Amino acid sequence: MVSFVSLRNDLNMTLTNDQKRYLEEWMNFLKIPSVSADPSYKKDVAQAAEWVKDALENVGCVHTEIIPTNGHPIVYGEHLIDPKLPTVLVYGHYDVQPPDPLELWDSPPFEPIIKTTPLHPEGAVFARGACDDKGQMFMHIKAFEVMKKKGSLSCNIKFMIEGEEEVGSDHLEDFVKNNKQKLTCDVILISDTGMISREQPSISTGLRGLSYMEVTVTGPNRDLHSGLYGGAVANPINVLCEMIAQLHDDKKRITIPGFYDNVEALSENERAAMAEAPFDLEEFKNSIGIKEVSGEASYSNEERRTIRPTLDVNGIWGGYIGEGAKTVIPSKAHAKISMRLVPNQDWNEISKLFSNHFQSIAPEGVTVDVQTHHGGYAYVTPTDNIAYQAAHHAYLDTFGIPPIPSRGGGSIPIVPMFENELGVKSILMGFGLDSDAIHSPNEHYGLFNFFKGIETIPKFYEHFSKLNGNNI
């Protein structure tokens, strides 16, 4: 256990003894480099699973277990107090994104540190996984501890914490299908999203789907001398760049035939309601250091990143990238490409459309290989069900103002799968901010947000139980 004093730094927030302990535990959790994408971290991912199991046991969860999969394990826990009460299934993940590029971190990614920022004057924890999703998932464990200590737990609770979310949750669906009785519940509660601001809470009512692809363009059978062969041989990097450039037109619309055929079109009234959410375009640009935004014509900045599909290159490489010069025409060039999808788009169909189109635009002189990594469907939560209303009242209780329903731009592919297999809705009670740099260097999560989550989550249980007709 690390000393809280040694981690304080510029912390400007008065904490209770319990809060200090929560913070210490959270920061020790963040020290485990549970990178699911890299096999060299396999032991660390397993250690993180053990850590979560121990954390559930330490707060009084009656039954806990680590369940192996063909990939990384799932941590399951349950605390059932009365079969007459509703059951909440908490989903989260303990795996994290790779920390690269390391040189862009101000402090080591797995050595958590507290620093104050203009948005987090009380302090924020900087580390990989601070927000996504170790910090947000850990709020639920601490909220359970609070309710159990106070004797205020008003629902049965189950935990399903996985270790493969950042690599597509490849083995979670089989686990869910094979354990439907174990996972029986009335609602699934997830904190892996964000809110509009720390002053204005919001509830994510929609997520985009995802199709993640990798492409390889191959030219000559080896790297060639660019002087001897330049001008006479197709350069795979040049070709790949030209092909990628063809995937959007001058209006920033995606050019894949059939891509938009099933895209859900929101009504003008729905778009107007979305536009009522507070948003400062200049602040948005300043927060990420750009002078102008870019995207599909005829849609607002917020619509582009929530209700419209996208296509982005996530990585591109080939040839010589070491120090100094090496004049070669590379044999191969590669790129990773993700498409964010909206309701009614089938990610399997979109993946096939992409593959067919990308191969069709390849010029003579190269061959193209397209690989589908993973994907998932978009999801929309109705605002008129009991669970949503419970979340609404919970935020109202702790923030003092009603939350705004908002569509999220990210993807959690397992959410629609949960509904298909378990027949229940998911409620996305996120407490992160867009500025938390998830998936990026210097990821962080504000102490205000962390402790506000621990305060708000028990209110959800209270209201969910009452709305289900239970007096507590």
C-alpha positions as CSV (number, residue, x, y, z in Angstrom):
1,M,0.0,0.0,0.0
2,V,1.5,3.3,-1.0
3,S,1.3,6.3,1.3
4,F,-1.4,8.8,0.5
5,V,0.9,11.7,1.6
6,S,3.5,10.7,-1.0
7,L,0.9,11.0,-3.7
8,R,-0.8,14.2,-2.7
9,N,1.2,16.7,-4.7
10,D,-1.1,19.7,-5.4
11,L,-4.3,18.2,-4.1
12,N,-6.7,21.0,-3.1
13,M,-9.5,18.8,-1.8
14,T,-10.3,17.9,1.8
15,L,-11.0,14.2,2.0
16,T,-12.4,12.0,4.7
17,N,-10.4,9.0,5.9
18,D,-12.5,6.7,3.8
19,Q,-12.0,8.9,0.7
20,K,-8.3,8.9,1.3
21,R,-8.4,5.1,1.4
22,Y,-10.5,4.9,-1.7
23,L,-7.9,7.1,-3.5
24,E,-5.0,5.0,-2.3
25,E,-6.7,1.8,-3.5
26,W,-7.6,3.2,-6.8
27,M,-4.0,4.4,-7.4
28,N,-2.6,1.1,-6.5
29,F,-5.0,-0.5,-9.0
30,L,-3.7,1.9,-11.7
31,K,-0.1,0.7,-11.2
32,I,-1.0,-2.6,-12.8
33,P,-0.3,-2.3,-16.5
34,S,-3.2,-4.4,-17.6
35,V,-2.8,-3.9,-21.4
36,S,-5.0,-6.5,-23.0
37,A,-3.8,-5.8,-26.6
38,D,-0.2,-6.8,-25.9
39,P,0.6,-10.5,-25.1
40,S,3.6,-9.4,-23.1
41,Y,1.3,-8.0,-20.5
42,K,-0.7,-11.2,-20.0
43,K,0.6,-11.7,-16.4
44,D,-0.3,-8.1,-15.5
45,V,-3.8,-8.5,-16.9
46,A,-4.2,-11.6,-14.8
47,Q,-2.9,-9.7,-11.8
48,A,-5.5,-7.0,-12.4
49,A,-8.3,-9.6,-12.4
50,E,-7.0,-10.9,-9.0
51,W,-7.0,-7.4,-7.7
52,V,-10.6,-6.8,-8.7
53,K,-11.7,-10.1,-7.1
54,D,-9.9,-9.1,-3.9
55,A,-11.5,-5.7,-4.0
56,L,-14.9,-7.2,-4.2
57,E,-14.2,-9.5,-1.4
58,N,-12.8,-6.8,0.8
59,V,-16.0,-4.7,0.5
60,G,-18.2,-7.7,1.5
61,C,-19.3,-9.2,-1.7
62,V,-20.6,-12.7,-0.6
63,H,-19.5,-14.6,-3.7
64,T,-16.6,-13.8,-6.1
65,E,-14.8,-15.8,-8.7
66,I,-12.4,-15.5,-11.6
67,I,-13.8,-17.2,-14.6
68,P,-11.2,-18.2,-17.3
69,T,-11.9,-17.6,-21.0
70,N,-9.9,-18.4,-24.1
71,G,-8.6,-14.9,-23.6
72,H,-8.4,-12.8,-20.5
73,P,-10.5,-13.8,-17.5
74,I,-13.8,-12.4,-16.3
75,V,-14.3,-11.4,-12.6
76,Y,-17.7,-12.2,-11.3
77,G,-19.2,-11.3,-8.0
78,E,-22.7,-11.2,-6.4
79,H,-24.4,-10.0,-3.3
80,L,-28.0,-11.2,-3.2
81,I,-30.0,-9.9,-0.3
82,D,-33.7,-10.7,-1.2
83,P,-35.1,-12.4,-4.3
84,K,-38.1,-10.0,-4.1
85,L,-35.8,-7.0,-4.7
86,P,-34.7,-6.0,-8.2
87,T,-31.2,-7.1,-9.3
88,V,-28.6,-4.7,-10.8
89,L,-25.8,-6.2,-12.9
90,V,-22.7,-3.9,-13.0
91,Y,-20.5,-4.2,-16.0
92,G,-17.0,-2.7,-16.3
93,H,-13.5,-3.6,-17.5
94,Y,-10.1,-3.8,-15.9
95,D,-8.1,-3.8,-19.1
96,V,-6.6,-0.6,-20.5
97,Q,-5.3,0.7,-23.8
98,P,-1.6,0.6,-24.7
99,P,0.1,3.6,-23.3
100,D,2.0,4.5,-26.5
101,P,3.4,6.9,-27.4
102,L,5.3,7.0,-24.1
103,E,7.3,10.1,-25.0
104,L,4.1,12.2,-24.9
105,W,3.3,11.4,-21.3
106,D,4.2,14.1,-18.8
107,S,4.6,11.3,-16.2
108,P,4.9,7.5,-16.5
109,P,1.5,6.0,-17.5
110,F,1.6,3.4,-14.8
111,E,2.9,5.6,-12.0
112,P,-0.3,7.5,-11.0
113,I,0.1,11.1,-9.9
114,I,-2.3,13.7,-8.7
115,K,-2.2,17.2,-10.4
116,T,-4.5,20.1,-10.5
117,T,-5.7,21.5,-13.8
118,P,-8.0,24.4,-14.8
119,L,-10.9,21.9,-15.2
120,H,-9.9,20.0,-12.1
121,P,-8.9,22.5,-9.4
122,E,-9.3,19.9,-6.7
123,G,-7.0,17.5,-8.5
124,A,-7.1,14.7,-11.0
125,V,-5.3,11.4,-11.2
126,F,-3.1,11.0,-14.3
127,A,-2.5,7.4,-15.4
128,R,-3.5,5.0,-18.1
129,G,-6.9,3.7,-17.2
130,A,-7.6,6.5,-14.7
131,C,-10.9,7.1,-16.3
132,D,-11.3,4.3,-18.9
133,D,-12.3,2.2,-17.1
134,K,-10.5,1.5,-13.9
135,G,-11.6,4.7,-12.2
136,Q,-15.2,4.5,-13.3
137,M,-15.5,0.8,-12.6
138,F,-13.9,1.2,-9.2
139,M,-16.6,3.8,-8.3
140,H,-19.2,1.0,-8.3
141,I,-17.1,-1.2,-5.9
142,K,-16.8,1.7,-3.5
143,A,-20.5,2.7,-3.9
144,F,-21.3,-0.9,-3.0
145,E,-19.1,-0.6,0.1
146,V,-20.9,2.7,1.1
147,M,-24.3,1.1,0.8
148,K,-23.3,-2.0,2.6
149,K,-21.8,-0.1,5.5
150,K,-24.8,2.1,5.8
151,G,-27.2,-0.8,5.5
152,S,-28.9,1.0,2.6
153,L,-28.4,-1.6,-0.2
154,S,-31.9,-1.8,-1.7
155,C,-31.2,-4.1,-4.6
156,N,-29.4,-7.3,-5.3
157,I,-26.1,-6.6,-7.0
158,K,-24.0,-8.6,-9.4
159,F,-20.6,-7.6,-10.9
160,M,-19.2,-8.7,-14.3
161,I,-15.8,-7.1,-14.9
162,E,-14.0,-8.2,-18.0
163,G,-10.4,-7.9,-19.3
164,E,-10.9,-7.7,-23.0
165,E,-13.0,-4.6,-23.7
166,E,-10.2,-2.7,-25.3
167,V,-9.6,-5.5,-27.8
168,G,-13.3,-6.1,-28.7
169,S,-14.6,-8.3,-25.9
170,D,-14.0,-11.3,-28.0
171,H,-15.0,-13.9,-25.4
172,L,-17.7,-12.1,-23.5
173,E,-20.6,-13.0,-25.7
174,D,-19.9,-16.7,-25.3
175,F,-19.7,-16.2,-21.5
176,V,-23.0,-14.4,-21.5
177,K,-24.7,-17.0,-23.6
178,N,-23.5,-19.8,-21.4
179,N,-24.3,-18.1,-18.1
180,K,-27.8,-16.5,-18.6
181,Q,-29.1,-17.8,-15.4
182,K,-26.1,-16.5,-13.4
183,L,-26.5,-13.1,-15.0
184,T,-30.3,-12.8,-14.6
185,C,-31.0,-9.2,-13.7
186,D,-33.4,-6.3,-14.2
187,V,-31.0,-3.8,-15.5
188,I,-27.3,-3.5,-16.5
189,L,-25.5,-0.5,-15.0
190,I,-22.4,0.8,-16.8
191,S,-20.0,3.7,-16.2
192,D,-17.8,3.7,-19.3
193,T,-19.0,7.0,-20.8
194,G,-18.9,10.6,-19.9
195,M,-21.1,13.6,-19.1
196,I,-21.4,17.1,-20.6
197,S,-19.5,18.9,-17.8
198,R,-19.0,18.7,-14.1
199,E,-21.7,21.4,-13.7
200,Q,-24.1,19.8,-16.2
201,P,-24.6,16.0,-15.8
202,S,-25.9,14.0,-18.7
203,I,-26.9,10.4,-19.3
204,S,-25.8,8.7,-22.5
205,T,-28.8,7.4,-24.4
206,G,-27.0,6.2,-27.5
207,L,-23.7,4.7,-28.6
208,R,-22.3,4.3,-32.1
209,G,-21.4,1.0,-33.5
210,L,-18.0,0.0,-34.8
211,S,-16.2,-1.8,-37.6
212,Y,-12.4,-2.0,-37.2
213,M,-10.3,-3.0,-40.2
214,E,-6.7,-3.5,-41.1
215,V,-5.4,-3.2,-44.7
216,T,-2.1,-4.2,-46.3
217,V,-1.0,-3.0,-49.7
218,T,1.8,-5.1,-51.2
219,G,4.0,-4.1,-54.2
220,P,7.4,-5.6,-55.1
221,N,8.6,-8.8,-53.4
222,R,11.1,-6.9,-51.3
223,D,12.1,-3.4,-50.4
224,L,13.7,-1.7,-53.4
225,H,16.4,1.0,-53.9
226,S,14.4,4.1,-54.6
227,G,17.0,5.4,-57.1
228,L,17.2,2.2,-59.2
229,Y,13.5,1.5,-59.2
230,G,11.8,4.9,-58.3
231,G,9.4,6.0,-61.0
232,A,9.0,2.5,-62.5
233,V,7.4,0.6,-59.6
234,A,4.2,1.4,-57.7
235,N,5.2,2.5,-54.2
236,P,2.8,0.8,-51.7
237,I,2.8,3.7,-49.3
238,N,2.0,6.2,-52.1
239,V,-0.8,3.9,-53.3
240,L,-2.2,3.4,-49.8
241,C,-2.4,7.1,-49.2
242,E,-4.1,7.6,-52.6
243,M,-6.6,4.9,-51.8
244,I,-7.4,6.3,-48.3
245,A,-7.9,9.7,-49.8
246,Q,-10.6,8.3,-52.1
247,L,-12.7,7.1,-49.1
248,H,-14.1,10.6,-48.6
249,D,-15.5,13.1,-51.1
250,D,-15.1,16.9,-50.9
251,K,-18.1,17.1,-48.6
252,K,-16.5,14.7,-46.2
253,R,-19.0,12.0,-47.0
254,I,-17.8,8.4,-47.1
255,T,-17.7,7.1,-50.7
256,I,-18.2,3.3,-50.0
257,P,-21.2,2.2,-52.1
258,G,-24.1,1.3,-49.9
259,F,-22.5,2.7,-46.8
260,Y,-25.4,5.1,-46.0
261,D,-28.3,2.9,-47.2
262,N,-29.5,2.0,-43.7
263,V,-28.4,5.1,-41.7
264,E,-31.0,6.3,-39.2
265,A,-32.1,9.8,-40.1
266,L,-33.1,11.8,-37.0
267,S,-36.1,14.2,-37.4
268,E,-35.6,18.0,-37.2
269,N,-37.2,18.0,-33.8
270,E,-34.8,15.4,-32.5
271,R,-31.9,17.4,-33.9
272,A,-33.2,20.6,-32.3
273,A,-33.5,18.8,-29.0
274,M,-29.9,17.7,-29.2
275,A,-28.8,21.2,-30.0
276,E,-30.2,22.5,-26.7
277,A,-27.3,20.8,-24.8
278,P,-24.7,23.4,-23.8
279,F,-21.7,23.4,-26.2
280,D,-19.0,26.0,-26.8
281,L,-17.3,25.4,-30.2
282,E,-14.4,27.7,-29.4
283,E,-13.8,25.9,-26.1
284,F,-13.9,22.6,-27.9
285,K,-11.3,23.7,-30.4
286,N,-9.0,25.2,-27.8
287,S,-9.2,22.1,-25.7
288,I,-7.6,20.0,-28.4
289,G,-5.4,22.7,-29.9
290,I,-7.0,23.1,-33.3
291,K,-8.0,26.2,-35.3
292,E,-11.0,24.8,-37.1
293,V,-13.2,21.7,-37.0
294,S,-13.8,19.4,-40.0
295,G,-16.5,16.9,-40.9
296,E,-19.5,16.0,-43.0
297,A,-21.2,19.0,-44.5
298,S,-24.7,20.1,-43.3
299,Y,-24.2,18.7,-39.8
300,S,-23.1,20.4,-36.6
301,N,-20.0,19.5,-34.8
302,E,-21.9,17.6,-32.1
303,E,-24.0,15.8,-34.7
304,R,-20.9,14.7,-36.6
305,R,-19.4,13.0,-33.5
306,T,-22.6,11.4,-32.2
307,I,-25.3,10.6,-34.7
308,R,-23.4,10.4,-38.0
309,P,-21.2,7.5,-39.1
310,T,-17.5,8.1,-39.7
311,L,-14.4,6.6,-41.2
312,D,-10.9,7.3,-39.7
313,V,-7.4,6.0,-40.2
314,N,-6.1,5.0,-36.7
315,G,-2.6,4.1,-37.8
316,I,-0.5,3.9,-40.9
317,W,3.0,2.5,-41.4
318,G,5.5,1.0,-43.8
319,G,9.0,1.5,-45.1
320,Y,11.9,2.9,-43.1
321,I,11.0,5.0,-40.0
322,G,14.3,4.7,-38.1
323,E,16.9,7.4,-37.5
324,G,18.6,8.9,-40.5
325,A,17.9,8.1,-44.1
326,K,17.3,4.9,-46.0
327,T,16.2,5.4,-49.5
328,V,13.8,2.5,-50.2
329,I,10.5,1.8,-51.9
330,P,8.8,-0.5,-49.4
331,S,7.4,-3.8,-50.2
332,K,4.4,-3.3,-48.0
333,A,2.3,-0.5,-46.4
334,H,-0.3,-1.0,-43.7
335,A,-3.2,1.0,-42.1
336,K,-5.7,0.4,-39.4
337,I,-9.1,2.0,-40.1
338,S,-12.2,2.3,-37.9
339,M,-15.7,3.2,-38.9
340,R,-18.1,4.4,-36.2
341,L,-21.7,3.4,-37.1
342,V,-25.2,4.5,-36.2
343,P,-28.5,2.7,-35.6
344,N,-29.6,0.3,-38.4
345,Q,-26.1,-0.2,-39.8
346,D,-24.9,-3.8,-39.5
347,W,-21.2,-3.8,-38.8
348,N,-20.7,-7.2,-40.5
349,E,-22.3,-5.8,-43.7
350,I,-20.3,-2.5,-43.5
351,S,-17.1,-4.5,-43.0
352,K,-17.9,-6.4,-46.3
353,L,-18.8,-3.2,-48.1
354,F,-15.5,-1.7,-47.0
355,S,-13.5,-4.7,-48.0
356,N,-15.0,-5.0,-51.5
357,H,-14.7,-1.3,-52.2
358,F,-11.1,-1.0,-50.9
359,Q,-10.0,-3.8,-53.1
360,S,-11.9,-2.5,-56.1
361,I,-10.0,0.9,-56.0
362,A,-6.5,-0.7,-55.9
363,P,-4.5,0.1,-59.0
364,E,-2.6,-2.4,-61.1
365,G,0.8,-3.2,-59.7
366,V,-0.2,-3.9,-56.1
367,T,-2.3,-6.4,-54.2
368,V,-4.5,-5.6,-51.3
369,D,-5.4,-7.6,-48.2
370,V,-8.2,-6.5,-45.9
371,Q,-8.8,-8.0,-42.5
372,T,-11.7,-7.4,-40.1
373,H,-10.6,-7.2,-36.5
374,H,-13.9,-6.7,-34.6
375,G,-17.0,-4.6,-34.5
376,G,-20.4,-4.0,-32.8
377,Y,-23.8,-2.5,-33.2
378,A,-25.0,1.0,-32.2
379,Y,-27.4,1.2,-29.2
380,V,-30.1,3.5,-28.1
381,T,-31.6,3.6,-24.6
382,P,-35.2,4.8,-24.2
383,T,-35.8,7.6,-21.7
384,D,-39.2,6.4,-20.6
385,N,-38.2,3.3,-18.7
386,I,-37.8,2.9,-15.0
387,A,-34.0,2.5,-15.0
388,Y,-33.5,5.7,-16.9
389,Q,-35.8,7.5,-14.6
390,A,-33.9,6.2,-11.6
391,A,-30.6,7.5,-13.1
392,H,-32.3,10.8,-13.8
393,H,-33.4,11.2,-10.2
394,A,-30.0,10.1,-8.9
395,Y,-28.1,12.8,-10.8
396,L,-30.8,15.4,-9.8
397,D,-30.2,14.4,-6.1
398,T,-26.5,14.9,-6.2
399,F,-25.9,17.6,-8.8
400,G,-29.0,19.6,-8.0
401,I,-30.0,19.9,-11.7
402,P,-31.6,17.4,-14.0
403,P,-29.3,15.5,-16.3
404,I,-29.6,16.0,-20.1
405,P,-30.0,12.9,-22.3
406,S,-27.2,12.8,-24.8
407,R,-25.9,10.6,-27.6
408,G,-22.3,9.4,-27.2
409,G,-19.8,9.1,-30.1
410,G,-18.0,6.1,-28.7
411,S,-18.8,2.4,-28.9
412,I,-19.4,-0.3,-26.4
413,P,-20.2,-3.2,-28.7
414,I,-21.3,-5.5,-25.9
415,V,-24.2,-3.3,-24.8
416,P,-26.6,-4.3,-27.7
417,M,-25.4,-7.9,-27.2
418,F,-26.5,-7.7,-23.5
419,E,-30.0,-6.8,-24.5
420,N,-30.2,-9.5,-27.2
421,E,-29.0,-12.2,-24.8
422,L,-30.3,-11.1,-21.4
423,G,-33.4,-9.2,-22.5
424,V,-32.7,-6.1,-20.4
425,K,-31.7,-2.5,-21.0
426,S,-28.4,-1.0,-20.0
427,I,-28.1,2.4,-18.3
428,L,-24.9,4.4,-19.1
429,M,-24.1,6.5,-16.0
430,G,-20.8,8.0,-17.0
431,F,-18.9,10.6,-15.0
432,G,-15.9,11.2,-17.2
433,L,-15.3,14.3,-19.4
434,D,-14.3,14.6,-23.0
435,S,-11.1,16.3,-21.8
436,D,-10.0,13.3,-19.8
437,A,-7.7,12.1,-22.7
438,I,-8.9,8.5,-22.7
439,H,-6.9,6.4,-25.2
440,S,-4.4,9.2,-25.3
441,P,-1.2,10.2,-23.4
442,N,-1.9,11.9,-20.1
443,E,-5.2,10.2,-19.5
444,H,-6.7,11.5,-16.2
445,Y,-9.9,11.5,-14.1
446,G,-10.9,14.3,-11.7
447,L,-11.3,13.6,-8.0
448,F,-14.5,15.6,-8.1
449,N,-15.9,13.2,-10.8
450,F,-14.6,10.1,-9.0
451,F,-16.2,11.0,-5.6
452,K,-19.3,12.4,-7.3
453,G,-19.8,9.0,-8.9
454,I,-19.5,7.2,-5.6
455,E,-22.1,9.6,-4.2
456,T,-24.5,9.3,-7.1
457,I,-24.5,5.6,-7.8
458,P,-26.2,4.6,-4.4
459,K,-29.0,7.0,-5.3
460,F,-29.6,5.0,-8.5
461,Y,-30.2,1.9,-6.4
462,E,-32.5,3.8,-4.0
463,H,-34.7,5.2,-6.8
464,F,-34.6,2.0,-8.9
465,S,-35.9,0.0,-5.9
466,K,-38.6,2.6,-5.2
467,L,-39.7,2.7,-8.8
468,N,-40.0,-1.0,-8.8
469,G,-42.5,-0.8,-5.9
470,N,-40.2,-1.5,-2.9
471,N,-40.3,0.6,0.2
472,I,-36.8,1.2,1.8
